[in-house]
Amino acid sequence: MESPEIIKITVEVDINASVELVWACFNTPEHVVKWNAASDDWHTPKASNDLSVGGQFNNRMEAKDGSFGFDFIGVYSEVVENQKISYAIEDGRTVDIFFEVKGSGTHLKEIFVAETENSVELQKEGWQAILDNFKKYVENL
């Protein structure tokens, strides 16, 4: 039996803020709960983060009407402050996040292995929407 092809999806955004601020807002639970949603009818009521190799994060994502929710959990395999984060999600898929100084701002890029339940387009749209929400949050601090 052939194993399914691994598809990697890239989403990225330019943020008008220092890499230090972007890093802090991306990784601090007090900030994560304020931006981590793909649409206005979702939110992240709870977040925890042990930002170290072998450490775990858990972002509780829920529909605001309470109809659905899940824990988005990952374990870090690489953490380079203000530069790169790599982690594996519970289902074994991997995510690499790059923080790059770009002029006076920051270029943030996420590359993740697609899951097989939803279309690549839908996954890309959802992850991009979260990044766009993150950009808006950071730039309005």
N, C-alpha and C positions, 0 to 999 in steps of 0.2 A: 504494500500500500504506500502510495506517495504521500509525503507530508505536504501540507498546504504551503503555498508560497508565502514567504514573509514580506509583507508590504509595510514600508515605513512612510509615515506622513509627517510633513514639516509645516509648522505654523510659525509666523514671526511677526514682530511689531517693533517699531521705533518709538521710544519713550523719551520725552523731553524732561529728563531727570538724571541725576548722577547714578552711576552704577551702584554706589553704596546704598542710596535710598531705594533703588529698584530691588536690590538683593534683600534689604531689610523688609520691605513690604511684601515681597514674594514668599518669604520664609517665616515671618513672625505670625503666630496664630491670631493675635489681636488684629492684624491687618487682613489676614486671609479670610476671616469671616465677613469682611466688608466688601470684598470684590469677587470671591470665587463662585461665580454663577454664569451660566451661558445665556440666561434670559431673566426678565424681571419677575417671572413667576416661580423662580428657584432661588434658594439661598443655602448658605453653609452656616448652620446655627452653632456648630462646634468644630474646633480644629485643635490638633496637638502636633508637635513637631520636635523630634530629637535629630537635629541636623548634624549628623556625624556618620561616618562609615559604619554600617551595621545598625544604625538608628532607624526609627520608623516614624512615619507621619500618618495621621488619620484625619481626613476631612469628611465630616458628616454632611452629605448633600441631600437636600430634601425639597420637594415641591412645597411652596408656601401654603397650599391648601391641605397639606398633610396626606395627600393621596399616595405618595411614593417617596422613598428615600433609600439611600445606600451609603455605606462607608467606603470611601476611596482611600485605600491603604497601600503604602509602598515602603520598601526598605532600601536605604541608600547604599550604593556600591562605590560612589565617588563624590567627594565634596571638595571643591577648590574655591575658597571664598572669593566672591565677586567675579567668578569666571565660569564655573561649570558645576552642574549637579547631574548625577546619574542615579537612577533607581529602578527597581523592578516592582511592578504591581503584583498583587496577590495571584493573578492568573499566569504570572511568569513573563508577561510582556515587559519590555524595557522602554525607558524614557531618558533622553539626554537633553539637558537644558543648558544653553550657552548665553552668558551675559557678556556683551562686548561693548567697550567704550566706543562711542561714535560721536566725535566732536564733543559738544557739551552734554550730549544725551547718551542713551543706552540702546543697543540693538539686542532684543531678546528673541532667541530662537529655540523652539522645542521640536524635537524629532522623536516620534513615538511609533511603536509597532501597532498596526491596526488590529482591531479585534474582528471576528468573523460574523457577528450578528447584525451589524449595521453597515450601510454602504460607506465606502471610503469618503465620499463627498459629505455625508452626514457627520461622520466623525471629525473631518477637517473643519466643517462649519462650527460644530460645537466647541472644539478646542480653540478655534480662532475667536469665537465670540467671548470665551472666558479671557483670553489674552487681551482683546479689545476692551473688555470691562476693566481689566487690571490697569491698562494704560490710562483709561479715563480716571480711575481712582487715584493713581499715583500723581498724575498731572494736576489734579484738583486738591492736593494736600496743601 
